[in-house]
Amino acid sequence: MTMRLFCVLAMGICAALWYPAFHYQGTLQVLGISFLAMAVIATFIEDSEQRVPAKKIAP
């Protein structure tokens, strides 16, 4: 599982618990924003890596 997928799933869980656990809405908001920030950072880190093209093997 990639970091971005984990963060998206965690944000979904925070959104799903928003109304049933109304006592924890502040905590869920902080967690959701934190996971969103981690997903954005992971996207920039992944896109900044240079990909090396695969070498073709002669038959």
C-alpha angles and dihedrals in degrees: 000000000000124000092247093053091049091051093049091050091048091051088051091053090049090051092047092052094046097098103027093051099040092158089066099046093116092051092046091050092052092046093047093051091046092052090047090053091048091050091051092048091047089051092053093046092049093047093048093059112100115233117223113218115238117252116242115233114224114233 
